[in-house]
């Protein structure tokens, strides 16, 4: 199923699991976010320290568009509940 996911989601899922990728999209889907180089306090508070640290490793100091998975997100979530 992951092969149909956008690249950012696949990167997160490969490192931290599908649930982490879905959490990122549930919070930031459809938005461009700035990922700090250090101390991602907001990301840590909203996504947890592991996801925040990986986002810094992958995209720290830049901006990244988090895809809006829309209806597909609800379908994918059902698999994990």
Residue frames relative to the residue before (quaternion, step in Angstrom):
aa qw qx qy qz dx dy dz
X 1.0000 0.0000 0.0000 0.0000 0.00 0.00 0.00
X 0.6158 0.5898 -0.3509 0.3870 3.59 0.99 -0.79
X 0.5782 0.6146 -0.3852 0.3736 3.59 1.05 -0.62
X 0.6723 0.4689 -0.2940 0.4917 3.61 1.19 -0.39
X 0.5424 0.6277 -0.3936 0.3961 3.59 1.26 -0.15
X 0.5664 -0.5667 0.4636 0.3782 3.60 -1.19 0.46
X 0.7013 -0.5209 0.3015 0.3820 3.57 -1.18 0.68
X 0.6586 0.5144 -0.3274 0.4410 3.62 0.81 -0.94
X 0.6569 0.5077 -0.3133 0.4611 3.58 0.92 -0.85
X 0.6466 0.5145 -0.3210 0.4628 3.59 0.96 -0.80
X 0.6295 0.5380 -0.3338 0.4504 3.60 0.99 -0.83
X 0.6767 0.4784 -0.2903 0.4784 3.57 0.87 -0.94
X 0.6717 0.5112 -0.2986 0.4454 3.58 0.88 -0.95
X 0.6508 0.5240 -0.3226 0.4448 3.60 0.97 -0.80
X 0.7210 0.4348 -0.2435 0.4814 3.57 1.03 -0.75
X 0.8439 0.1866 -0.0298 0.5020 3.57 0.84 -1.03
X 0.6294 -0.5511 0.3397 0.4299 3.60 1.22 -0.07
X 0.6773 -0.5266 0.3525 0.3737 3.51 -1.27 0.52
X 0.6337 0.5559 -0.3397 0.4170 3.58 0.95 -0.84
X 0.6384 0.5244 -0.3239 0.4610 3.60 1.02 -0.78
X 0.6510 0.5100 -0.3155 0.4654 3.59 0.96 -0.84
X 0.6700 0.4912 -0.2980 0.4701 3.56 0.94 -0.84
X 0.6109 0.5432 -0.3472 0.4596 3.59 1.09 -0.64
X 0.6308 0.5329 -0.3251 0.4609 3.59 0.99 -0.85
X 0.7042 0.4591 -0.2667 0.4714 3.57 0.84 -0.96
X 0.6158 0.5462 -0.3559 0.4425 3.58 1.01 -0.71
X 0.7241 0.4346 -0.2468 0.4753 3.60 1.00 -0.78
X 0.8400 0.2076 -0.0555 0.4982 3.58 0.82 -0.99
X 0.3308 0.7850 -0.4818 0.2054 3.62 1.20 0.06
X 0.8099 0.2322 -0.2066 0.4975 3.55 -0.90 1.00
X 0.6694 0.4779 -0.2914 0.4885 3.58 1.28 0.12
X 0.3306 -0.6672 0.6163 0.2562 3.52 -1.29 0.43
X 0.0788 -0.8153 0.5734 0.0150 3.56 -0.72 1.05
X 0.3887 -0.6737 0.5763 0.2508 3.52 -1.25 0.55
X 0.1771 -0.7748 0.6018 0.0785 3.53 -0.84 1.04
X 0.3487 -0.7620 0.5018 0.2144 3.60 -0.51 1.12
X 0.5710 -0.5867 0.4501 0.3565 3.56 -1.25 0.41
X 0.7978 0.0867 0.0022 0.5966 3.56 1.08 -0.81
X 0.8638 0.1764 -0.1031 0.4605 3.52 -1.34 0.36
X 0.0890 0.8281 -0.5461 0.0900 3.61 0.53 1.13
X 0.0745 -0.8673 0.4908 0.0371 3.57 0.72 1.12
X 0.6658 0.4920 -0.3180 0.4621 3.59 0.88 -0.86
X 0.6577 0.4944 -0.3118 0.4751 3.58 0.91 -0.88
X 0.6352 0.5296 -0.3326 0.4533 3.59 0.97 -0.81
X 0.6733 0.5044 -0.2956 0.4528 3.57 0.91 -0.92
X 0.7571 0.4066 -0.2111 0.4657 3.58 0.95 -0.85
X 0.8070 0.2788 -0.1225 0.5060 3.59 1.07 -0.71
X 0.5322 -0.5933 0.4237 0.4303 3.56 1.22 -0.47
X 0.6424 -0.5902 0.3399 0.3514 3.57 -1.14 0.62
X 0.6442 0.5348 -0.3429 0.4261 3.63 0.98 -0.70
X 0.6740 0.4756 -0.2960 0.4815 3.58 0.88 -0.92
X 0.6415 0.5275 -0.3221 0.4544 3.58 0.95 -0.88
X 0.6641 0.5013 -0.3086 0.4609 3.61 0.90 -0.90
X 0.6593 0.4956 -0.3173 0.4680 3.60 0.95 -0.78
X 0.6251 0.5267 -0.3426 0.4631 3.59 1.00 -0.74
X 0.6354 0.5080 -0.3267 0.4811 3.60 1.02 -0.76
X 0.6501 0.5171 -0.3181 0.4570 3.60 0.93 -0.85
X 0.7382 0.4330 -0.2289 0.4639 3.57 0.90 -0.93
X 0.8500 0.1094 0.0240 0.5147 3.57 0.86 -0.98
X 0.2740 0.8074 -0.4897 0.1823 3.61 1.24 0.28
X 0.8020 0.2511 -0.2181 0.4962 3.55 -0.93 0.95
X 0.7260 0.3831 -0.2409 0.5179 3.56 1.24 0.14
X 0.4656 -0.6203 0.5334 0.3376 3.48 -1.36 -0.24
X 0.0744 -0.7879 0.6110 0.0173 3.52 -1.11 0.70
X 0.3455 -0.7049 0.5818 0.2127 3.54 -1.07 0.80
X 0.2141 -0.7520 0.6126 0.1155 3.55 -0.81 1.05
X 0.4105 -0.7508 0.4530 0.2503 3.58 -0.47 1.15
X 0.3902 -0.6746 0.5753 0.2482 3.51 -1.21 0.64
X 0.2146 -0.8223 0.5198 0.0866 3.51 -0.33 1.25
X 0.2678 -0.8406 0.4447 0.1546 3.55 1.40 -0.05
X 0.8486 -0.0548 0.0798 0.5202 3.53 -0.90 -0.99
X 0.5894 0.5863 -0.3596 0.4237 3.55 1.13 -0.65
X 0.5957 0.5749 -0.3583 0.4316 3.58 1.09 -0.69
X 0.6585 0.5040 -0.3112 0.4642 3.59 0.88 -0.89
X 0.6479 0.5173 -0.3094 0.4657 3.55 0.98 -0.83
X 0.6792 0.4865 -0.2864 0.4690 3.56 0.93 -0.93
X 0.6229 0.5520 -0.3441 0.4345 3.60 0.98 -0.78
X 0.6127 0.5775 -0.3501 0.4105 3.57 0.96 -0.81
X 0.6090 0.5710 -0.3437 0.4300 3.54 1.12 -0.62
X 0.7630 0.3937 -0.1868 0.4775 3.58 1.11 -0.68
X 0.6065 0.5574 -0.3616 0.4367 3.58 1.24 -0.04
